[in-house]
Amino acid sequence: MTTRVLVFHPDYARSHANRALGEAAAQLAGVVVHDMGSLYPDPRSIDVDAEVERLFSAERLILQFPVQWYSTPPLLKAWQDVVLTRMYYLRPEQEGERLRDLPVMVAATAGNVPEAYRPDGVNLFSLAELLRPLQSTASRCAWRWTEPFLVYRANKLSDEERGEAARSYVERIERWRGPHPA
């Protein structure tokens, strides 16, 4: 079972939280982590054919990124615009339908504290609510949405807290994938 983790971080090499999550996930058998920012430093250079093939080879998909201005990083939006538009609007029967029921999960990091993400907090909405456009995208693509994995205070975590977040991420991925044959 191949689980593809597409990391959309604008500077993954300098990231602390996203890199810790990605490196931990990459240690799992059957998980392949892709640093999309290093593959496509210019969002206009996305190789749509390669990305379609990457999705075809995924039995599960994780979209991992830091939340930026209550949304996804620009590269993830550009990736959606070119890859998903082709697959689900231009070639739905030939491509989009092949991914029906693809399990998908979002792994998002946020710089603020959890209390900031509630109706009486500075951000007014929960982080899960701010990710609803991705849930809607998953629904439109007929993918199976999974509750997101969320990390708060991402740029303020101690080494120990970052390690705990990475362990929790790995545990979450393992539970999500279910039991593996021996």
Backbone as CSV, one residue per row, in Angstrom:
resi,resn,N_x,N_y,N_z,CA_x,CA_y,CA_z,C_x,C_y,C_z
1,MET,0.846,-1.180,0.000,0.000,0.000,0.000,0.887,1.239,0.000
2,THR,0.750,2.088,-1.015,1.556,3.300,-1.091,0.750,4.492,-0.613
3,THR,1.269,5.141,0.395,0.710,6.391,0.890,1.632,7.499,0.410
4,ARG,1.090,8.415,-0.369,1.865,9.543,-0.885,1.594,10.755,-0.004
5,VAL,2.669,11.342,0.506,2.581,12.576,1.279,3.149,13.681,0.407
6,LEU,2.299,14.598,-0.003,2.731,15.732,-0.814,2.884,16.925,0.130
7,VAL,4.124,17.352,0.337,4.404,18.456,1.260,4.515,19.743,0.460
8,PHE,3.622,20.665,0.752,3.584,21.958,0.061,4.070,23.038,1.023
9,HIS,5.358,23.006,1.318,5.949,24.014,2.200,6.836,24.909,1.347
10,PRO,6.730,26.227,1.491,7.525,27.111,0.639,9.039,27.010,0.867
11,ASP,9.454,26.494,2.037,10.886,26.333,2.306,11.067,25.129,3.233
12,TYR,10.771,23.969,2.702,10.780,22.723,3.477,12.128,22.471,4.150
13,ALA,13.219,22.780,3.488,14.555,22.535,4.044,14.773,23.318,5.336
14,ARG,14.152,24.475,5.456,14.316,25.292,6.664,13.173,25.128,7.648
15,SER,12.191,24.364,7.284,11.048,24.136,8.160,11.476,23.301,9.358
16,HIS,10.846,23.531,10.461,11.088,22.694,11.633,9.954,21.685,11.782
17,ALA,8.740,22.180,11.889,7.600,21.291,12.151,7.264,20.421,10.946
18,ASN,7.080,21.019,9.781,6.718,20.216,8.605,7.805,19.226,8.234
19,ARG,9.053,19.625,8.369,10.137,18.710,8.056,10.165,17.550,9.054
20,ALA,9.933,17.843,10.344,9.893,16.768,11.345,8.769,15.788,11.032
21,LEU,7.614,16.302,10.639,6.500,15.425,10.283,6.842,14.596,9.050
22,GLY,7.348,15.248,8.025,7.674,14.549,6.781,8.749,13.492,6.969
23,GLU,9.786,13.823,7.708,10.867,12.859,7.936,10.377,11.665,8.743
24,ALA,9.499,11.905,9.712,8.950,10.792,10.504,8.074,9.902,9.627
25,ALA,7.225,10.517,8.813,6.340,9.741,7.941,7.142,8.916,6.947
26,ALA,8.239,9.465,6.456,9.065,8.775,5.454,9.698,7.498,5.998
27,GLN,9.753,7.362,7.309,10.326,6.158,7.918,9.358,4.980,7.880
28,LEU,8.096,5.248,7.603,7.099,4.177,7.557,7.186,3.423,6.231
29,ALA,7.087,2.116,6.309,7.056,1.301,5.086,5.832,1.694,4.266
30,GLY,6.025,1.855,2.976,4.905,2.164,2.096,4.524,3.632,2.052
31,VAL,5.288,4.494,2.718,5.013,5.933,2.681,6.118,6.613,1.894
32,VAL,5.722,7.426,0.926,6.668,8.193,0.128,6.322,9.664,0.297
33,VAL,7.323,10.441,0.705,7.132,11.875,0.946,7.747,12.647,-0.218
34,HIS,6.997,13.591,-0.737,7.447,14.410,-1.865,7.493,15.877,-1.440
35,ASP,8.644,16.484,-1.533,8.807,17.912,-1.265,8.425,18.655,-2.537
36,MET,7.181,19.061,-2.602,6.664,19.665,-3.826,7.330,21.008,-4.136
37,GLY,7.732,21.733,-3.094,8.403,23.015,-3.305,9.747,22.870,-4.001
38,SER,10.471,21.788,-3.713,11.746,21.597,-4.408,11.512,21.067,-5.822
39,LEU,10.428,20.320,-6.012,10.099,19.858,-7.364,9.635,21.012,-8.245
40,TYR,8.899,21.938,-7.636,8.304,23.032,-8.408,8.542,24.362,-7.709
41,PRO,9.765,24.891,-7.788,10.021,26.190,-7.155,9.199,27.310,-7.797
42,ASP,8.815,27.110,-9.036,7.928,28.041,-9.734,6.608,27.302,-9.967
43,PRO,5.532,27.737,-9.321,4.254,27.034,-9.473,3.781,26.898,-10.918
44,ARG,4.301,27.725,-11.809,3.914,27.626,-13.223,4.604,26.461,-13.913
45,SER,5.538,25.798,-13.203,6.298,24.713,-13.826,5.781,23.324,-13.442
46,ILE,4.620,23.243,-12.848,4.085,21.942,-12.425,3.938,21.021,-13.627
47,ASP,4.531,19.842,-13.508,4.452,18.827,-14.556,3.154,18.044,-14.336
48,VAL,2.121,18.430,-15.036,0.802,17.851,-14.815,0.797,16.352,-15.098
49,ASP,1.450,15.914,-16.158,1.495,14.478,-16.456,2.115,13.700,-15.302
50,ALA,3.232,14.205,-14.772,3.905,13.524,-13.661,3.022,13.507,-12.419
51,GLU,2.319,14.594,-12.169,1.464,14.661,-10.983,0.249,13.738,-11.105
52,VAL,-0.295,13.623,-12.289,-1.403,12.693,-12.501,-0.914,11.268,-12.242
53,GLU,0.242,10.920,-12.764,0.801,9.587,-12.529,1.096,9.364,-11.050
54,ARG,1.569,10.398,-10.354,1.833,10.290,-8.922,0.536,9.948,-8.178
55,LEU,-0.535,10.604,-8.561,-1.823,10.313,-7.921,-2.320,8.921,-8.276
56,PHE,-2.131,8.504,-9.517,-2.560,7.157,-9.909,-1.841,6.081,-9.098
57,SER,-0.624,6.365,-8.660,0.149,5.365,-7.907,-0.103,5.427,-6.403
58,ALA,-0.993,6.306,-5.978,-1.281,6.445,-4.544,-2.493,5.615,-4.161
59,GLU,-2.332,4.884,-3.079,-3.488,4.199,-2.509,-4.105,5.047,-1.403
60,ARG,-3.316,5.979,-0.899,-3.763,6.977,0.070,-2.972,8.249,-0.210
61,LEU,-3.586,9.397,0.109,-2.958,10.683,-0.168,-3.024,11.571,1.069
62,ILE,-1.876,12.160,1.394,-1.826,13.167,2.460,-1.323,14.460,1.846
63,LEU,-2.063,15.527,2.058,-1.652,16.864,1.651,-1.150,17.554,2.909
64,GLN,0.135,17.837,2.968,0.759,18.409,4.166,1.267,19.803,3.857
65,PHE,0.998,20.750,4.757,1.398,22.134,4.506,1.226,22.996,5.758
66,PRO,1.897,24.156,5.769,1.630,25.149,6.802,0.451,26.015,6.352
67,VAL,-0.442,26.310,7.258,-1.554,27.210,6.939,-0.968,28.618,6.797
68,GLN,-1.313,29.277,5.714,-0.830,30.631,5.455,-2.026,31.531,5.159
69,TRP,-2.200,32.534,5.982,-3.318,33.455,5.828,-4.644,32.704,5.693
70,TYR,-4.841,31.741,6.594,-6.096,30.987,6.697,-6.373,30.100,5.491
71,SER,-5.333,29.752,4.780,-5.507,28.976,3.559,-4.273,28.114,3.303
72,THR,-4.254,27.530,2.132,-3.127,26.704,1.713,-2.030,27.581,1.117
73,PRO,-0.805,27.081,1.074,0.256,27.816,0.378,-0.060,27.928,-1.121
74,PRO,0.478,28.945,-1.781,0.190,29.149,-3.203,0.486,27.929,-4.083
75,LEU,1.536,27.173,-3.774,1.868,26.018,-4.612,0.771,24.961,-4.565
76,LEU,0.189,24.738,-3.407,-0.900,23.754,-3.330,-2.093,24.231,-4.149
77,LYS,-2.415,25.496,-4.057,-3.526,26.035,-4.854,-3.223,25.904,-6.347
78,ALA,-2.003,26.215,-6.748,-1.622,26.083,-8.164,-1.698,24.623,-8.604
79,TRP,-1.249,23.714,-7.737,-1.302,22.278,-8.034,-2.754,21.846,-8.237
80,GLN,-3.629,22.287,-7.348,-5.052,21.955,-7.498,-5.580,22.498,-8.824
81,ASP,-5.244,23.748,-9.108,-5.764,24.393,-10.312,-5.386,23.647,-11.585
82,VAL,-4.142,23.194,-11.690,-3.740,22.550,-12.942,-3.981,21.046,-12.944
83,VAL,-3.678,20.375,-11.833,-3.794,18.913,-11.807,-5.256,18.486,-11.673
84,LEU,-5.941,19.011,-10.676,-7.322,18.575,-10.454,-8.265,19.091,-11.534
85,THR,-7.993,20.278,-12.065,-8.830,20.769,-13.165,-8.744,19.814,-14.350
86,ARG,-7.538,19.407,-14.680,-7.398,18.459,-15.795,-8.117,17.159,-15.476
87,MET,-7.858,16.607,-14.304,-8.380,15.288,-13.976,-9.899,15.249,-13.812
88,TYR,-10.461,16.309,-13.247,-11.876,16.259,-12.891,-12.791,17.104,-13.767
89,TYR,-12.216,18.009,-14.555,-13.052,18.799,-15.456,-12.773,18.499,-16.917
90,LEU,-11.508,18.295,-17.246,-11.168,18.062,-18.642,-11.170,16.579,-19.010
91,ARG,-10.804,15.704,-18.062,-10.724,14.268,-18.336,-11.344,13.449,-17.194
92,PRO,-12.559,13.759,-16.846,-13.141,13.090,-15.666,-13.274,11.577,-15.811
93,GLU,-13.701,11.107,-16.955,-13.884,9.654,-17.126,-12.545,8.932,-17.215
94,GLN,-11.591,9.523,-17.942,-10.301,8.867,-18.158,-9.391,8.955,-16.933
95,GLU,-9.474,10.033,-16.168,-8.527,10.230,-15.074,-9.215,10.359,-13.714
96,GLY,-10.088,11.295,-13.577,-10.710,11.541,-12.273,-11.394,10.320,-11.696
97,GLU,-12.125,9.619,-12.537,-12.872,8.445,-12.066,-11.928,7.363,-11.529
98,ARG,-10.711,7.322,-12.015,-9.743,6.311,-11.541,-9.382,6.501,-10.073
99,LEU,-9.621,7.696,-9.542,-9.277,7.957,-8.142,-10.489,7.991,-7.226
100,ARG,-11.613,7.538,-7.726,-12.820,7.498,-6.892,-12.510,6.727,-5.603
101,ASP,-12.938,7.263,-4.495,-12.767,6.669,-3.158,-11.329,6.701,-2.653
102,LEU,-10.462,7.498,-3.269,-9.099,7.640,-2.760,-9.165,8.230,-1.355
103,PRO,-8.611,7.549,-0.358,-8.578,8.134,0.984,-7.609,9.316,1.017
104,VAL,-8.053,10.444,1.567,-7.228,11.644,1.625,-7.278,12.237,3.027
105,MET,-6.122,12.727,3.460,-6.028,13.388,4.749,-5.179,14.643,4.577
106,VAL,-5.508,15.660,5.328,-4.717,16.880,5.384,-3.918,16.844,6.680
107,ALA,-2.652,17.217,6.576,-1.798,17.420,7.751,-1.360,18.879,7.685
108,ALA,-1.888,19.692,8.587,-1.629,21.128,8.531,-0.999,21.629,9.821
109,THR,-0.078,22.550,9.653,0.541,23.196,10.806,0.111,24.655,10.831
110,ALA,-0.018,25.165,12.041,-0.408,26.564,12.223,0.509,27.182,13.275
111,GLY,0.822,28.431,13.112,1.722,29.102,14.032,1.081,29.526,15.336
112,ASN,-0.221,29.685,15.348,-0.887,30.192,16.539,-1.312,29.058,17.470
113,VAL,-1.789,29.436,18.642,-2.237,28.482,19.660,-3.650,27.991,19.331
114,PRO,-4.040,26.828,19.826,-5.383,26.312,19.526,-6.503,27.276,19.917
115,GLU,-6.317,28.007,21.005,-7.360,28.927,21.478,-7.643,30.055,20.484
116,ALA,-6.693,30.336,19.607,-6.904,31.378,18.592,-7.891,30.927,17.535
117,TYR,-8.084,29.609,17.438,-8.939,29.038,16.393,-10.272,28.577,16.983
118,ARG,-11.045,29.532,17.425,-12.405,29.262,17.903,-13.204,30.548,17.771
119,PRO,-14.527,30.482,17.900,-15.349,31.663,17.642,-14.964,32.904,18.450
120,ASP,-14.483,32.716,19.664,-14.087,33.872,20.472,-12.584,34.143,20.402
121,GLY,-11.888,33.426,19.545,-10.449,33.623,19.370,-10.157,34.624,18.270
122,VAL,-8.911,34.997,18.156,-8.501,35.999,17.187,-8.805,35.590,15.746
123,ASN,-8.829,34.283,15.449,-9.069,33.822,14.081,-10.528,33.488,13.791
124,LEU,-11.377,33.530,14.804,-12.829,33.367,14.690,-13.333,31.975,14.318
125,PHE,-12.526,31.173,13.693,-12.951,29.861,13.220,-11.955,28.796,13.663
126,SER,-12.443,27.584,13.788,-11.533,26.484,14.080,-10.667,26.233,12.845
127,LEU,-9.525,25.622,13.073,-8.657,25.295,11.942,-9.359,24.314,11.008
128,ALA,-10.109,23.384,11.573,-10.860,22.436,10.736,-11.859,23.187,9.842
129,GLU,-12.493,24.230,10.369,-13.424,25.013,9.548,-12.692,25.745,8.427
130,LEU,-11.520,26.252,8.716,-10.756,26.960,7.690,-10.298,26.029,6.575
131,LEU,-10.242,24.727,6.867,-9.836,23.739,5.864,-11.015,23.174,5.077
132,ARG,-12.200,23.672,5.332,-13.393,23.162,4.640,-13.299,23.202,3.116
133,PRO,-12.657,24.204,2.505,-12.535,24.149,1.040,-11.831,22.883,0.562
134,LEU,-10.872,22.381,1.324,-10.213,21.139,0.935,-11.150,19.949,1.110
135,GLN,-11.971,20.000,2.134,-12.963,18.933,2.312,-13.955,18.960,1.159
136,SER,-14.339,20.136,0.746,-15.244,20.264,-0.396,-14.581,19.755,-1.679
137,THR,-13.300,20.040,-1.846,-12.552,19.534,-2.996,-12.555,18.012,-2.987
138,ALA,-12.287,17.435,-1.821,-12.282,15.968,-1.706,-13.649,15.410,-2.091
139,SER,-14.693,16.057,-1.647,-16.047,15.607,-1.984,-16.280,15.688,-3.492
140,ARG,-15.886,16.791,-4.090,-16.064,16.976,-5.538,-15.303,15.928,-6.335
141,CYS,-14.144,15.515,-5.807,-13.320,14.513,-6.485,-13.730,13.085,-6.123
142,ALA,-14.740,12.947,-5.265,-15.209,11.637,-4.792,-14.121,10.893,-4.024
143,TRP,-13.317,11.667,-3.273,-12.303,11.086,-2.402,-12.907,10.891,-1.021
144,ARG,-12.353,9.979,-0.259,-12.813,9.742,1.120,-12.019,10.634,2.075
145,TRP,-12.687,11.623,2.614,-12.096,12.604,3.523,-11.866,11.982,4.893
146,THR,-10.725,12.300,5.465,-10.369,11.885,6.814,-10.136,13.139,7.639
147,GLU,-10.505,13.110,8.892,-10.269,14.274,9.750,-8.805,14.686,9.668
148,PRO,-8.532,15.979,9.580,-7.151,16.444,9.438,-6.299,16.169,10.681
149,PHE,-5.008,16.079,10.448,-4.020,16.029,11.519,-3.499,17.457,11.655
150,LEU,-3.644,18.039,12.837,-3.325,19.455,13.034,-2.248,19.643,14.095
151,VAL,-1.339,20.541,13.820,-0.292,20.910,14.768,-0.358,22.425,14.953
152,TYR,-0.467,22.859,16.203,-0.506,24.281,16.536,0.846,24.726,17.089
153,ARG,1.072,26.047,17.094,2.326,26.619,17.605,3.534,26.048,16.864
154,ALA,3.370,25.734,15.609,4.378,24.990,14.844,5.761,25.622,14.890
155,ASN,5.842,26.916,14.812,7.159,27.568,14.795,7.663,27.885,16.206
156,LYS,6.934,27.445,17.221,7.347,27.702,18.601,7.555,26.413,19.395
157,LEU,7.425,25.276,18.743,7.558,24.001,19.440,9.003,23.743,19.843
158,SER,9.163,23.195,21.036,10.494,22.761,21.462,10.855,21.506,20.667
159,ASP,12.109,21.117,20.733,12.528,19.887,20.062,11.698,18.704,20.556
160,GLU,11.458,18.661,21.856,10.670,17.566,22.439,9.227,17.592,21.932
161,GLU,8.626,18.764,21.885,7.246,18.879,21.392,7.163,18.532,19.907
162,ARG,8.158,18.946,19.152,8.186,18.618,17.727,8.306,17.106,17.531
163,GLY,9.142,16.484,18.343,9.283,15.034,18.282,7.989,14.333,18.638
164,GLU,7.281,14.852,19.626,5.990,14.264,20.016,4.967,14.443,18.894
165,ALA,4.963,15.604,18.249,4.052,15.825,17.121,4.356,14.837,16.000
166,ALA,5.631,14.604,15.728,6.029,13.652,14.684,5.593,12.238,15.045
167,ARG,5.761,11.846,16.303,5.314,10.510,16.742,3.798,10.374,16.612
168,SER,3.081,11.420,16.986,1.616,11.397,16.870,1.181,11.289,15.412
169,TYR,1.900,11.954,14.540,1.615,11.912,13.105,1.800,10.489,12.575
170,VAL,2.904,9.879,12.926,3.175,8.503,12.497,2.089,7.564,13.028
171,GLU,1.721,7.722,14.279,0.657,6.883,14.851,-0.656,7.098,14.121
172,ARG,-0.943,8.336,13.808,-2.187,8.639,13.092,-2.179,8.005,11.705
173,ILE,-1.066,8.091,11.005,-0.959,7.481,9.674,-1.120,5.967,9.785
174,GLU,-0.476,5.368,10.751,-0.581,3.914,10.927,-2.015,3.490,11.230
175,ARG,-2.708,4.221,12.099,-4.123,3.890,12.395,-4.980,4.057,11.150
176,TRP,-4.721,5.127,10.408,-5.495,5.424,9.205,-5.316,4.337,8.142
177,ARG,-4.097,3.848,8.007,-3.828,2.805,7.003,-4.326,1.452,7.461
178,GLY,-4.496,1.258,8.744,-5.017,-0.007,9.255,-3.939,-1.056,9.389
179,PRO,-4.362,-2.272,9.767,-3.383,-3.348,9.976,-2.691,-3.730,8.676
180,HIS,-1.426,-4.082,8.820,-0.615,-4.476,7.661,-0.318,-5.972,7.750
181,PRO,-0.275,-6.641,6.625,0.096,-8.048,6.654,1.539,-8.218,7.137
182,ALA,1.794,-9.311,7.816,3.138,-9.555,8.358,4.121,-9.899,7.270
